[in-house]
Amino acid sequence: MKTLLKIFLAMGAAFLVSCTTSAEDENDDFDAAKVCPVSGRGTFIDDRDGQVYKYTTIGEQVWMAENLKYDAEYSVCLDSAKDNRDSRHVVWINDFCGAFGRYYSLQKDGDYFEDRNEKLIEKLCPNGWHLPTVEEWRILINVVDSENYRQASIILRESEFWKFLKQGTDDCGFSAYPAGAFMGGSLGLSYFETDAIFGTSSVDESNRIQSVKIAKEFTVFNNLPKMSIRCVKD
């Protein structure tokens, strides 16, 4: 737990930098009708549990347009959100789990310090979908705006729940919610309303799972105990 706390504190320092408010660039050249037309959006049913999900087509990729809610092993569904960085700040949302999805561990036995759980990763997403790699996330971001990741983040962020950044424009219907990450133990929920953090199937040089973060801009991030999941179509 002490090691996990050190990791959390180190990320907190990075978080303070990433959440500094500033004027964010606008991109008048972005054309949603070309990049992510409305005709490429719709819904599909996860045949494992009957859950209906929205999807959106961005470039040549088809992405889930909301966070995964499948009750997988070691996942967590929260009734409400209390960000551990501010014990006075409690956000009550009806059906919080339905809106923000579940939080998933990608390690064996749900243990942050274990190797990744290959079997879980293979079956985590609905049939015909898979857990994206970091490279697939980079493709998404570059299609939206390859020259300005800050602007790409604005386009992908949803338009209601961001606390320290201006609300996203959600032009592509991707609806990146700032669900943060579930750290477990006394650390609880962290980065809620400030970061959208998604687990990936990629690993770093130390064979640790990588995540990606959409906040002020897009970055490749640390592995965290439990994160949101977005799936991309096979």
mmCIF file of the C-alpha atoms, coordinates in Angstrom:
data_MODEL
# 
_entry.id   MODEL 
# 
loop_
_atom_site.group_PDB 
_atom_site.id 
_atom_site.type_symbol 
_atom_site.label_atom_id 
_atom_site.label_alt_id 
_atom_site.label_comp_id 
_atom_site.label_asym_id 
_atom_site.label_entity_id 
_atom_site.label_seq_id 
_atom_site.pdbx_PDB_ins_code 
_atom_site.Cartn_x 
_atom_site.Cartn_y 
_atom_site.Cartn_z 
_atom_site.occupancy 
_atom_site.B_iso_or_equiv 
_atom_site.pdbx_formal_charge 
_atom_site.auth_seq_id 
_atom_site.auth_comp_id 
_atom_site.auth_asym_id 
_atom_site.auth_atom_id 
_atom_site.pdbx_PDB_model_num 
ATOM 1   C CA . MET A 1 1   ? 0.000   0.000   0.000   1.00 0.00 ? 1   MET A CA 1 
ATOM 2   C CA . LYS A 1 2   ? 2.920   2.378   0.705   1.00 0.00 ? 2   LYS A CA 1 
ATOM 3   C CA . THR A 1 3   ? 4.237   1.787   -2.791  1.00 0.00 ? 3   THR A CA 1 
ATOM 4   C CA . LEU A 1 4   ? 0.813   2.458   -4.258  1.00 0.00 ? 4   LEU A CA 1 
ATOM 5   C CA . LEU A 1 5   ? 0.566   5.670   -2.231  1.00 0.00 ? 5   LEU A CA 1 
ATOM 6   C CA . LYS A 1 6   ? 3.909   6.850   -3.619  1.00 0.00 ? 6   LYS A CA 1 
ATOM 7   C CA . ILE A 1 7   ? 2.671   6.170   -7.134  1.00 0.00 ? 7   ILE A CA 1 
ATOM 8   C CA . PHE A 1 8   ? -0.513  8.093   -6.404  1.00 0.00 ? 8   PHE A CA 1 
ATOM 9   C CA . LEU A 1 9   ? 1.383   11.104  -5.018  1.00 0.00 ? 9   LEU A CA 1 
ATOM 10  C CA . ALA A 1 10  ? 3.724   11.197  -7.990  1.00 0.00 ? 10  ALA A CA 1 
ATOM 11  C CA . MET A 1 11  ? 0.796   11.175  -10.377 1.00 0.00 ? 11  MET A CA 1 
ATOM 12  C CA . GLY A 1 12  ? -0.830  13.892  -8.325  1.00 0.00 ? 12  GLY A CA 1 
ATOM 13  C CA . ALA A 1 13  ? 2.067   16.225  -9.093  1.00 0.00 ? 13  ALA A CA 1 
ATOM 14  C CA . ALA A 1 14  ? 1.665   15.533  -12.805 1.00 0.00 ? 14  ALA A CA 1 
ATOM 15  C CA . PHE A 1 15  ? -2.069  16.050  -12.454 1.00 0.00 ? 15  PHE A CA 1 
ATOM 16  C CA . LEU A 1 16  ? -1.604  19.573  -11.053 1.00 0.00 ? 16  LEU A CA 1 
ATOM 17  C CA . VAL A 1 17  ? 0.373   20.520  -14.125 1.00 0.00 ? 17  VAL A CA 1 
ATOM 18  C CA . SER A 1 18  ? -2.058  18.926  -16.564 1.00 0.00 ? 18  SER A CA 1 
ATOM 19  C CA . CYS A 1 19  ? -5.092  20.624  -15.016 1.00 0.00 ? 19  CYS A CA 1 
ATOM 20  C CA . THR A 1 20  ? -3.792  24.180  -15.047 1.00 0.00 ? 20  THR A CA 1 
ATOM 21  C CA . THR A 1 21  ? -6.426  26.187  -16.819 1.00 0.00 ? 21  THR A CA 1 
ATOM 22  C CA . SER A 1 22  ? -5.373  28.228  -19.821 1.00 0.00 ? 22  SER A CA 1 
ATOM 23  C CA . ALA A 1 23  ? -6.802  29.431  -23.074 1.00 0.00 ? 23  ALA A CA 1 
ATOM 24  C CA . GLU A 1 24  ? -7.361  26.391  -25.247 1.00 0.00 ? 24  GLU A CA 1 
ATOM 25  C CA . ASP A 1 25  ? -6.856  26.561  -28.954 1.00 0.00 ? 25  ASP A CA 1 
ATOM 26  C CA . GLU A 1 26  ? -9.756  26.548  -31.343 1.00 0.00 ? 26  GLU A CA 1 
ATOM 27  C CA . ASN A 1 27  ? -9.618  24.817  -34.717 1.00 0.00 ? 27  ASN A CA 1 
ATOM 28  C CA . ASP A 1 28  ? -11.982 26.263  -37.253 1.00 0.00 ? 28  ASP A CA 1 
ATOM 29  C CA . ASP A 1 29  ? -10.736 23.797  -39.879 1.00 0.00 ? 29  ASP A CA 1 
ATOM 30  C CA . PHE A 1 30  ? -12.209 20.730  -38.177 1.00 0.00 ? 30  PHE A CA 1 
ATOM 31  C CA . ASP A 1 31  ? -15.097 19.282  -40.162 1.00 0.00 ? 31  ASP A CA 1 
ATOM 32  C CA . ALA A 1 32  ? -17.077 16.669  -38.239 1.00 0.00 ? 32  ALA A CA 1 
ATOM 33  C CA . ALA A 1 33  ? -19.101 15.845  -41.344 1.00 0.00 ? 33  ALA A CA 1 
ATOM 34  C CA . LYS A 1 34  ? -15.923 14.498  -42.950 1.00 0.00 ? 34  LYS A CA 1 
ATOM 35  C CA . VAL A 1 35  ? -14.091 13.097  -39.927 1.00 0.00 ? 35  VAL A CA 1 
ATOM 36  C CA . CYS A 1 36  ? -16.985 11.549  -38.001 1.00 0.00 ? 36  CYS A CA 1 
ATOM 37  C CA . PRO A 1 37  ? -20.300 11.906  -39.862 1.00 0.00 ? 37  PRO A CA 1 
ATOM 38  C CA . VAL A 1 38  ? -23.552 11.363  -38.002 1.00 0.00 ? 38  VAL A CA 1 
ATOM 39  C CA . SER A 1 39  ? -24.368 8.593   -40.475 1.00 0.00 ? 39  SER A CA 1 
ATOM 40  C CA . GLY A 1 40  ? -21.575 6.546   -38.851 1.00 0.00 ? 40  GLY A CA 1 
ATOM 41  C CA . ARG A 1 41  ? -23.198 6.547   -35.411 1.00 0.00 ? 41  ARG A CA 1 
ATOM 42  C CA . GLY A 1 42  ? -25.723 4.225   -33.865 1.00 0.00 ? 42  GLY A CA 1 
ATOM 43  C CA . THR A 1 43  ? -26.193 1.580   -31.200 1.00 0.00 ? 43  THR A CA 1 
ATOM 44  C CA . PHE A 1 44  ? -25.413 -2.098  -30.736 1.00 0.00 ? 44  PHE A CA 1 
ATOM 45  C CA . ILE A 1 45  ? -26.282 -4.735  -28.130 1.00 0.00 ? 45  ILE A CA 1 
ATOM 46  C CA . ASP A 1 46  ? -23.744 -6.641  -26.047 1.00 0.00 ? 46  ASP A CA 1 
ATOM 47  C CA . ASP A 1 47  ? -25.156 -10.158 -26.347 1.00 0.00 ? 47  ASP A CA 1 
ATOM 48  C CA . ARG A 1 48  ? -23.565 -11.195 -23.032 1.00 0.00 ? 48  ARG A CA 1 
ATOM 49  C CA . ASP A 1 49  ? -25.848 -9.064  -20.864 1.00 0.00 ? 49  ASP A CA 1 
ATOM 50  C CA . GLY A 1 50  ? -28.200 -7.191  -23.213 1.00 0.00 ? 50  GLY A CA 1 
ATOM 51  C CA . GLN A 1 51  ? -26.528 -3.830  -22.522 1.00 0.00 ? 51  GLN A CA 1 
ATOM 52  C CA . VAL A 1 52  ? -27.114 -1.304  -25.324 1.00 0.00 ? 52  VAL A CA 1 
ATOM 53  C CA . TYR A 1 53  ? -24.140 0.887   -26.267 1.00 0.00 ? 53  TYR A CA 1 
ATOM 54  C CA . LYS A 1 54  ? -23.744 3.861   -28.529 1.00 0.00 ? 54  LYS A CA 1 
ATOM 55  C CA . TYR A 1 55  ? -20.980 3.788   -31.131 1.00 0.00 ? 55  TYR A CA 1 
ATOM 56  C CA . THR A 1 56  ? -19.358 6.383   -33.363 1.00 0.00 ? 56  THR A CA 1 
ATOM 57  C CA . THR A 1 57  ? -17.229 6.098   -36.490 1.00 0.00 ? 57  THR A CA 1 
ATOM 58  C CA . ILE A 1 58  ? -14.148 8.326   -36.518 1.00 0.00 ? 58  ILE A CA 1 
ATOM 59  C CA . GLY A 1 59  ? -12.014 8.022   -39.620 1.00 0.00 ? 59  GLY A CA 1 
ATOM 60  C CA . GLU A 1 60  ? -11.856 4.293   -40.384 1.00 0.00 ? 60  GLU A CA 1 
ATOM 61  C CA . GLN A 1 61  ? -12.304 3.199   -36.767 1.00 0.00 ? 61  GLN A CA 1 
ATOM 62  C CA . VAL A 1 62  ? -15.567 2.417   -34.981 1.00 0.00 ? 62  VAL A CA 1 
ATOM 63  C CA . TRP A 1 63  ? -15.478 3.170   -31.242 1.00 0.00 ? 63  TRP A CA 1 
ATOM 64  C CA . MET A 1 64  ? -17.849 2.620   -28.378 1.00 0.00 ? 64  MET A CA 1 
ATOM 65  C CA . ALA A 1 65  ? -19.250 6.062   -27.564 1.00 0.00 ? 65  ALA A CA 1 
ATOM 66  C CA . GLU A 1 66  ? -19.642 5.326   -23.854 1.00 0.00 ? 66  GLU A CA 1 
ATOM 67  C CA . ASN A 1 67  ? -17.692 3.489   -21.188 1.00 0.00 ? 67  ASN A CA 1 
ATOM 68  C CA . LEU A 1 68  ? -17.975 -0.261  -20.786 1.00 0.00 ? 68  LEU A CA 1 
ATOM 69  C CA . LYS A 1 69  ? -20.460 -1.495  -18.161 1.00 0.00 ? 69  LYS A CA 1 
ATOM 70  C CA . TYR A 1 70  ? -19.983 -5.256  -18.396 1.00 0.00 ? 70  TYR A CA 1 
ATOM 71  C CA . ASP A 1 71  ? -19.770 -6.932  -14.980 1.00 0.00 ? 71  ASP A CA 1 
ATOM 72  C CA . ALA A 1 72  ? -16.355 -8.509  -15.511 1.00 0.00 ? 72  ALA A CA 1 
ATOM 73  C CA . GLU A 1 73  ? -14.259 -10.134 -12.818 1.00 0.00 ? 73  GLU A CA 1 
ATOM 74  C CA . TYR A 1 74  ? -12.582 -7.606  -10.462 1.00 0.00 ? 74  TYR A CA 1 
ATOM 75  C CA . SER A 1 75  ? -14.534 -4.665  -11.899 1.00 0.00 ? 75  SER A CA 1 
ATOM 76  C CA . VAL A 1 76  ? -16.188 -2.053  -9.672  1.00 0.00 ? 76  VAL A CA 1 
ATOM 77  C CA . CYS A 1 77  ? -19.538 -0.278  -10.077 1.00 0.00 ? 77  CYS A CA 1 
ATOM 78  C CA . LEU A 1 78  ? -19.959 2.860   -7.942  1.00 0.00 ? 78  LEU A CA 1 
ATOM 79  C CA . ASP A 1 79  ? -23.252 4.350   -6.771  1.00 0.00 ? 79  ASP A CA 1 
ATOM 80  C CA . SER A 1 80  ? -21.794 7.847   -6.400  1.00 0.00 ? 80  SER A CA 1 
ATOM 81  C CA . ALA A 1 81  ? -18.505 9.702   -6.680  1.00 0.00 ? 81  ALA A CA 1 
ATOM 82  C CA . LYS A 1 82  ? -16.412 11.220  -3.939  1.00 0.00 ? 82  LYS A CA 1 
ATOM 83  C CA . ASP A 1 83  ? -13.062 12.331  -5.288  1.00 0.00 ? 83  ASP A CA 1 
ATOM 84  C CA . ASN A 1 84  ? -10.437 11.499  -2.678  1.00 0.00 ? 84  ASN A CA 1 
ATOM 85  C CA . ARG A 1 85  ? -8.487  14.687  -3.402  1.00 0.00 ? 85  ARG A CA 1 
ATOM 86  C CA . ASP A 1 86  ? -11.260 16.741  -1.808  1.00 0.00 ? 86  ASP A CA 1 
ATOM 87  C CA . SER A 1 87  ? -13.288 14.968  0.883   1.00 0.00 ? 87  SER A CA 1 
ATOM 88  C CA . ARG A 1 88  ? -15.786 17.841  0.918   1.00 0.00 ? 88  ARG A CA 1 
ATOM 89  C CA . HIS A 1 89  ? -16.619 17.379  -2.734  1.00 0.00 ? 89  HIS A CA 1 
ATOM 90  C CA . VAL A 1 90  ? -19.208 14.668  -3.263  1.00 0.00 ? 90  VAL A CA 1 
ATOM 91  C CA . VAL A 1 91  ? -20.988 14.253  -6.588  1.00 0.00 ? 91  VAL A CA 1 
ATOM 92  C CA . TRP A 1 92  ? -24.315 12.479  -6.462  1.00 0.00 ? 92  TRP A CA 1 
ATOM 93  C CA . ILE A 1 93  ? -25.547 11.224  -9.807  1.00 0.00 ? 93  ILE A CA 1 
ATOM 94  C CA . ASN A 1 94  ? -28.504 8.920   -10.306 1.00 0.00 ? 94  ASN A CA 1 
ATOM 95  C CA . ASP A 1 95  ? -27.228 5.630   -11.739 1.00 0.00 ? 95  ASP A CA 1 
ATOM 96  C CA . PHE A 1 96  ? -23.588 6.751   -11.598 1.00 0.00 ? 96  PHE A CA 1 
ATOM 97  C CA . CYS A 1 97  ? -22.392 3.408   -12.935 1.00 0.00 ? 97  CYS A CA 1 
ATOM 98  C CA . GLY A 1 98  ? -24.844 3.610   -15.813 1.00 0.00 ? 98  GLY A CA 1 
ATOM 99  C CA . ALA A 1 99  ? -23.545 7.042   -16.788 1.00 0.00 ? 99  ALA A CA 1 
ATOM 100 C CA . PHE A 1 100 ? -19.794 6.602   -16.217 1.00 0.00 ? 100 PHE A CA 1 
ATOM 101 C CA . GLY A 1 101 ? -19.385 2.854   -16.579 1.00 0.00 ? 101 GLY A CA 1 
ATOM 102 C CA . ARG A 1 102 ? -17.477 0.406   -14.414 1.00 0.00 ? 102 ARG A CA 1 
ATOM 103 C CA . TYR A 1 103 ? -13.810 0.516   -13.406 1.00 0.00 ? 103 TYR A CA 1 
ATOM 104 C CA . TYR A 1 104 ? -11.659 -2.422  -14.499 1.00 0.00 ? 104 TYR A CA 1 
ATOM 105 C CA . SER A 1 105 ? -8.478  -4.074  -13.298 1.00 0.00 ? 105 SER A CA 1 
ATOM 106 C CA . LEU A 1 106 ? -6.456  -5.670  -16.077 1.00 0.00 ? 106 LEU A CA 1 
ATOM 107 C CA . GLN A 1 107 ? -4.082  -7.557  -13.749 1.00 0.00 ? 107 GLN A CA 1 
ATOM 108 C CA . LYS A 1 108 ? -4.249  -11.152 -12.541 1.00 0.00 ? 108 LYS A CA 1 
ATOM 109 C CA . ASP A 1 109 ? -6.406  -11.537 -9.427  1.00 0.00 ? 109 ASP A CA 1 
ATOM 110 C CA . GLY A 1 110 ? -7.239  -7.834  -9.684  1.00 0.00 ? 110 GLY A CA 1 
ATOM 111 C CA . ASP A 1 111 ? -3.861  -7.105  -8.073  1.00 0.00 ? 111 ASP A CA 1 
ATOM 112 C CA . TYR A 1 112 ? -2.155  -3.896  -9.204  1.00 0.00 ? 112 TYR A CA 1 
ATOM 113 C CA . PHE A 1 113 ? 1.305   -5.455  -8.850  1.00 0.00 ? 113 PHE A CA 1 
ATOM 114 C CA . GLU A 1 114 ? 0.576   -8.626  -10.827 1.00 0.00 ? 114 GLU A CA 1 
ATOM 115 C CA . ASP A 1 115 ? 1.144   -9.260  -14.551 1.00 0.00 ? 115 ASP A CA 1 
ATOM 116 C CA . ARG A 1 116 ? -1.663  -8.488  -16.933 1.00 0.00 ? 116 ARG A CA 1 
ATOM 117 C CA . ASN A 1 117 ? -4.601  -10.853 -17.106 1.00 0.00 ? 117 ASN A CA 1 
ATOM 118 C CA . GLU A 1 118 ? -4.470  -12.081 -20.701 1.00 0.00 ? 118 GLU A CA 1 
ATOM 119 C CA . LYS A 1 119 ? -7.642  -14.176 -20.454 1.00 0.00 ? 119 LYS A CA 1 
ATOM 120 C CA . LEU A 1 120 ? -9.644  -11.281 -19.033 1.00 0.00 ? 120 LEU A CA 1 
ATOM 121 C CA . ILE A 1 121 ? -8.333  -8.853  -21.645 1.00 0.00 ? 121 ILE A CA 1 
ATOM 122 C CA . GLU A 1 122 ? -9.331  -11.209 -24.455 1.00 0.00 ? 122 GLU A CA 1 
ATOM 123 C CA . LYS A 1 123 ? -12.950 -11.487 -23.310 1.00 0.00 ? 123 LYS A CA 1 
ATOM 124 C CA . LEU A 1 124 ? -13.500 -8.063  -21.729 1.00 0.00 ? 124 LEU A CA 1 
ATOM 125 C CA . CYS A 1 125 ? -15.112 -6.368  -24.730 1.00 0.00 ? 125 CYS A CA 1 
ATOM 126 C CA . PRO A 1 126 ? -18.325 -7.429  -26.482 1.00 0.00 ? 126 PRO A CA 1 
ATOM 127 C CA . ASN A 1 127 ? -18.145 -9.948  -29.332 1.00 0.00 ? 127 ASN A CA 1 
ATOM 128 C CA . GLY A 1 128 ? -16.706 -8.265  -32.422 1.00 0.00 ? 128 GLY A CA 1 
ATOM 129 C CA . TRP A 1 129 ? -14.916 -5.624  -30.346 1.00 0.00 ? 129 TRP A CA 1 
ATOM 130 C CA . HIS A 1 130 ? -11.549 -5.535  -28.572 1.00 0.00 ? 130 HIS A CA 1 
ATOM 131 C CA . LEU A 1 131 ? -9.505  -3.627  -26.032 1.00 0.00 ? 131 LEU A CA 1 
ATOM 132 C CA . PRO A 1 132 ? -7.533  -1.066  -28.056 1.00 0.00 ? 132 PRO A CA 1 
ATOM 133 C CA . THR A 1 133 ? -3.775  -0.681  -28.109 1.00 0.00 ? 133 THR A CA 1 
ATOM 134 C CA . VAL A 1 134 ? -2.048  2.630   -27.475 1.00 0.00 ? 134 VAL A CA 1 
ATOM 135 C CA . GLU A 1 135 ? -1.382  2.787   -31.214 1.00 0.00 ? 135 GLU A CA 1 
ATOM 136 C CA . GLU A 1 136 ? -5.104  2.496   -31.982 1.00 0.00 ? 136 GLU A CA 1 
ATOM 137 C CA . TRP A 1 137 ? -5.728  5.398   -29.603 1.00 0.00 ? 137 TRP A CA 1 
ATOM 138 C CA . ARG A 1 138 ? -3.037  7.410   -31.399 1.00 0.00 ? 138 ARG A CA 1 
ATOM 139 C CA . ILE A 1 139 ? -4.749  6.727   -34.715 1.00 0.00 ? 139 ILE A CA 1 
ATOM 140 C CA . LEU A 1 140 ? -7.989  8.099   -33.255 1.00 0.00 ? 140 LEU A CA 1 
ATOM 141 C CA . ILE A 1 141 ? -6.339  11.254  -31.951 1.00 0.00 ? 141 ILE A CA 1 
ATOM 142 C CA . ASN A 1 142 ? -4.414  11.886  -35.158 1.00 0.00 ? 142 ASN A CA 1 
ATOM 143 C CA . VAL A 1 143 ? -7.547  11.532  -37.273 1.00 0.00 ? 143 VAL A CA 1 
ATOM 144 C CA . VAL A 1 144 ? -9.278  14.144  -35.126 1.00 0.00 ? 144 VAL A CA 1 
ATOM 145 C CA . ASP A 1 145 ? -6.311  16.550  -35.116 1.00 0.00 ? 145 ASP A CA 1 
ATOM 146 C CA . SER A 1 146 ? -2.762  15.327  -35.747 1.00 0.00 ? 146 SER A CA 1 
ATOM 147 C CA . GLU A 1 147 ? -1.196  18.751  -35.152 1.00 0.00 ? 147 GLU A CA 1 
ATOM 148 C CA . ASN A 1 148 ? -2.981  19.788  -31.972 1.00 0.00 ? 148 ASN A CA 1 
ATOM 149 C CA . TYR A 1 149 ? -3.698  17.156  -29.317 1.00 0.00 ? 149 TYR A CA 1 
ATOM 150 C CA . ARG A 1 150 ? -5.189  19.825  -27.084 1.00 0.00 ? 150 ARG A CA 1 
ATOM 151 C CA . GLN A 1 151 ? -7.800  20.605  -29.688 1.00 0.00 ? 151 GLN A CA 1 
ATOM 152 C CA . ALA A 1 152 ? -8.386  16.893  -30.324 1.00 0.00 ? 152 ALA A CA 1 
ATOM 153 C CA . SER A 1 153 ? -9.096  16.497  -26.614 1.00 0.00 ? 153 SER A CA 1 
ATOM 154 C CA . ILE A 1 154 ? -11.703 19.260  -26.698 1.00 0.00 ? 154 ILE A CA 1 
ATOM 155 C CA . ILE A 1 155 ? -13.432 17.610  -29.642 1.00 0.00 ? 155 ILE A CA 1 
ATOM 156 C CA . LEU A 1 156 ? -13.556 14.222  -27.886 1.00 0.00 ? 156 LEU A CA 1 
ATOM 157 C CA . ARG A 1 157 ? -14.590 15.433  -24.412 1.00 0.00 ? 157 ARG A CA 1 
ATOM 158 C CA . GLU A 1 158 ? -18.268 15.370  -23.460 1.00 0.00 ? 158 GLU A CA 1 
ATOM 159 C CA . SER A 1 159 ? -19.958 18.648  -22.654 1.00 0.00 ? 159 SER A CA 1 
ATOM 160 C CA . GLU A 1 160 ? -21.183 18.516  -19.038 1.00 0.00 ? 160 GLU A CA 1 
ATOM 161 C CA . PHE A 1 161 ? -18.978 17.070  -16.295 1.00 0.00 ? 161 PHE A CA 1 
ATOM 162 C CA . TRP A 1 162 ? -15.477 18.538  -16.722 1.00 0.00 ? 162 TRP A CA 1 
ATOM 163 C CA . LYS A 1 163 ? -14.555 20.542  -13.623 1.00 0.00 ? 163 LYS A CA 1 
ATOM 164 C CA . PHE A 1 164 ? -11.250 22.368  -14.268 1.00 0.00 ? 164 PHE A CA 1 
ATOM 165 C CA . LEU A 1 165 ? -11.272 22.414  -18.059 1.00 0.00 ? 165 LEU A CA 1 
ATOM 166 C CA . LYS A 1 166 ? -13.837 23.976  -20.317 1.00 0.00 ? 166 LYS A CA 1 
ATOM 167 C CA . GLN A 1 167 ? -16.480 21.531  -21.413 1.00 0.00 ? 167 GLN A CA 1 
ATOM 168 C CA . GLY A 1 168 ? -15.775 19.545  -24.541 1.00 0.00 ? 168 GLY A CA 1 
ATOM 169 C CA . THR A 1 169 ? -17.555 20.125  -27.827 1.00 0.00 ? 169 THR A CA 1 
ATOM 170 C CA . ASP A 1 170 ? -18.106 16.378  -28.393 1.00 0.00 ? 170 ASP A CA 1 
ATOM 171 C CA . ASP A 1 171 ? -18.329 16.948  -32.148 1.00 0.00 ? 171 ASP A CA 1 
ATOM 172 C CA . CYS A 1 172 ? -17.810 13.264  -32.940 1.00 0.00 ? 172 CYS A CA 1 
ATOM 173 C CA . GLY A 1 173 ? -20.182 11.918  -30.300 1.00 0.00 ? 173 GLY A CA 1 
ATOM 174 C CA . PHE A 1 174 ? -17.260 10.133  -28.604 1.00 0.00 ? 174 PHE A CA 1 
ATOM 175 C CA . SER A 1 175 ? -18.285 11.551  -25.195 1.00 0.00 ? 175 SER A CA 1 
ATOM 176 C CA . ALA A 1 176 ? -15.102 11.111  -23.154 1.00 0.00 ? 176 ALA A CA 1 
ATOM 177 C CA . TYR A 1 177 ? -16.344 11.362  -19.568 1.00 0.00 ? 177 TYR A CA 1 
ATOM 178 C CA . PRO A 1 178 ? -13.963 12.469  -16.777 1.00 0.00 ? 178 PRO A CA 1 
ATOM 179 C CA . ALA A 1 179 ? -14.562 9.285   -14.791 1.00 0.00 ? 179 ALA A CA 1 
ATOM 180 C CA . GLY A 1 180 ? -11.034 9.258   -13.356 1.00 0.00 ? 180 GLY A CA 1 
ATOM 181 C CA . ALA A 1 181 ? -9.744  5.994   -11.889 1.00 0.00 ? 181 ALA A CA 1 
ATOM 182 C CA . PHE A 1 182 ? -10.555 3.826   -8.905  1.00 0.00 ? 182 PHE A CA 1 
ATOM 183 C CA . MET A 1 183 ? -7.421  3.430   -6.795  1.00 0.00 ? 183 MET A CA 1 
ATOM 184 C CA . GLY A 1 184 ? -8.899  1.148   -4.139  1.00 0.00 ? 184 GLY A CA 1 
ATOM 185 C CA . GLY A 1 185 ? -8.346  1.102   -0.391  1.00 0.00 ? 185 GLY A CA 1 
ATOM 186 C CA . SER A 1 186 ? -8.171  4.475   1.318   1.00 0.00 ? 186 SER A CA 1 
ATOM 187 C CA . LEU A 1 187 ? -7.386  6.217   -1.985  1.00 0.00 ? 187 LEU A CA 1 
ATOM 188 C CA . GLY A 1 188 ? -10.818 5.457   -3.448  1.00 0.00 ? 188 GLY A CA 1 
ATOM 189 C CA . LEU A 1 189 ? -11.832 7.358   -6.567  1.00 0.00 ? 189 LEU A CA 1 
ATOM 190 C CA . SER A 1 190 ? -9.315  9.826   -7.984  1.00 0.00 ? 190 SER A CA 1 
ATOM 191 C CA . TYR A 1 191 ? -9.156  12.267  -10.902 1.00 0.00 ? 191 TYR A CA 1 
ATOM 192 C CA . PHE A 1 192 ? -12.950 12.316  -11.168 1.00 0.00 ? 192 PHE A CA 1 
ATOM 193 C CA . GLU A 1 193 ? -14.234 15.316  -13.196 1.00 0.00 ? 193 GLU A CA 1 
ATOM 194 C CA . THR A 1 194 ? -10.688 16.062  -14.380 1.00 0.00 ? 194 THR A CA 1 
ATOM 195 C CA . ASP A 1 195 ? -9.365  13.098  -16.409 1.00 0.00 ? 195 ASP A CA 1 
ATOM 196 C CA . ALA A 1 196 ? -10.741 10.434  -18.710 1.00 0.00 ? 196 ALA A CA 1 
ATOM 197 C CA . ILE A 1 197 ? -8.396  7.470   -18.186 1.00 0.00 ? 197 ILE A CA 1 
ATOM 198 C CA . PHE A 1 198 ? -8.698  4.303   -20.258 1.00 0.00 ? 198 PHE A CA 1 
ATOM 199 C CA . GLY A 1 199 ? -6.910  0.978   -19.962 1.00 0.00 ? 199 GLY A CA 1 
ATOM 200 C CA . THR A 1 200 ? -5.248  -0.448  -23.072 1.00 0.00 ? 200 THR A CA 1 
ATOM 201 C CA . SER A 1 201 ? -3.869  -3.799  -24.180 1.00 0.00 ? 201 SER A CA 1 
ATOM 202 C CA . SER A 1 202 ? -0.368  -2.317  -24.612 1.00 0.00 ? 202 SER A CA 1 
ATOM 203 C CA . VAL A 1 203 ? 2.555   -2.648  -22.208 1.00 0.00 ? 203 VAL A CA 1 
ATOM 204 C CA . ASP A 1 204 ? 5.659   -0.542  -21.583 1.00 0.00 ? 204 ASP A CA 1 
ATOM 205 C CA . GLU A 1 205 ? 9.322   -1.597  -21.465 1.00 0.00 ? 205 GLU A CA 1 
ATOM 206 C CA . SER A 1 206 ? 8.754   -3.092  -18.008 1.00 0.00 ? 206 SER A CA 1 
ATOM 207 C CA . ASN A 1 207 ? 5.799   -5.142  -19.255 1.00 0.00 ? 207 ASN A CA 1 
ATOM 208 C CA . ARG A 1 208 ? 3.391   -2.950  -17.294 1.00 0.00 ? 208 ARG A CA 1 
ATOM 209 C CA . ILE A 1 209 ? 0.007   -2.152  -18.803 1.00 0.00 ? 209 ILE A CA 1 
ATOM 210 C CA . GLN A 1 210 ? -0.295  1.318   -20.285 1.00 0.00 ? 210 GLN A CA 1 
ATOM 211 C CA . SER A 1 211 ? -3.301  3.588   -20.154 1.00 0.00 ? 211 SER A CA 1 
ATOM 212 C CA . VAL A 1 212 ? -4.195  6.717   -22.090 1.00 0.00 ? 212 VAL A CA 1 
ATOM 213 C CA . LYS A 1 213 ? -5.558  9.943   -20.730 1.00 0.00 ? 213 LYS A CA 1 
ATOM 214 C CA . ILE A 1 214 ? -7.811  12.546  -22.301 1.00 0.00 ? 214 ILE A CA 1 
ATOM 215 C CA . ALA A 1 215 ? -7.772  15.729  -20.260 1.00 0.00 ? 215 ALA A CA 1 
ATOM 216 C CA . LYS A 1 216 ? -6.129  19.000  -21.253 1.00 0.00 ? 216 LYS A CA 1 
ATOM 217 C CA . GLU A 1 217 ? -4.717  16.995  -24.131 1.00 0.00 ? 217 GLU A CA 1 
ATOM 218 C CA . PHE A 1 218 ? -4.068  13.369  -25.047 1.00 0.00 ? 218 PHE A CA 1 
ATOM 219 C CA . THR A 1 219 ? -1.215  11.547  -23.294 1.00 0.00 ? 219 THR A CA 1 
ATOM 220 C CA . VAL A 1 220 ? -0.041  7.996   -22.737 1.00 0.00 ? 220 VAL A CA 1 
ATOM 221 C CA . PHE A 1 221 ? -0.366  7.444   -19.001 1.00 0.00 ? 221 PHE A CA 1 
ATOM 222 C CA . ASN A 1 222 ? 0.548   5.091   -16.170 1.00 0.00 ? 222 ASN A CA 1 
ATOM 223 C CA . ASN A 1 223 ? -1.234  1.888   -15.451 1.00 0.00 ? 223 ASN A CA 1 
ATOM 224 C CA . LEU A 1 224 ? -3.687  2.418   -12.581 1.00 0.00 ? 224 LEU A CA 1 
ATOM 225 C CA . PRO A 1 225 ? -5.481  -0.114  -10.348 1.00 0.00 ? 225 PRO A CA 1 
ATOM 226 C CA . LYS A 1 226 ? -8.915  0.218   -12.013 1.00 0.00 ? 226 LYS A CA 1 
ATOM 227 C CA . MET A 1 227 ? -9.737  2.306   -15.069 1.00 0.00 ? 227 MET A CA 1 
ATOM 228 C CA . SER A 1 228 ? -12.505 2.968   -17.554 1.00 0.00 ? 228 SER A CA 1 
ATOM 229 C CA . ILE A 1 229 ? -12.619 0.902   -20.724 1.00 0.00 ? 229 ILE A CA 1 
ATOM 230 C CA . ARG A 1 230 ? -13.563 1.836   -24.275 1.00 0.00 ? 230 ARG A CA 1 
ATOM 231 C CA . CYS A 1 231 ? -13.641 -0.856  -26.928 1.00 0.00 ? 231 CYS A CA 1 
ATOM 232 C CA . VAL A 1 232 ? -12.954 -0.509  -30.647 1.00 0.00 ? 232 VAL A CA 1 
ATOM 233 C CA . LYS A 1 233 ? -14.573 -2.649  -33.348 1.00 0.00 ? 233 LYS A CA 1 
ATOM 234 C CA . ASP A 1 234 ? -12.548 -5.516  -34.816 1.00 0.00 ? 234 ASP A CA 1 
# 
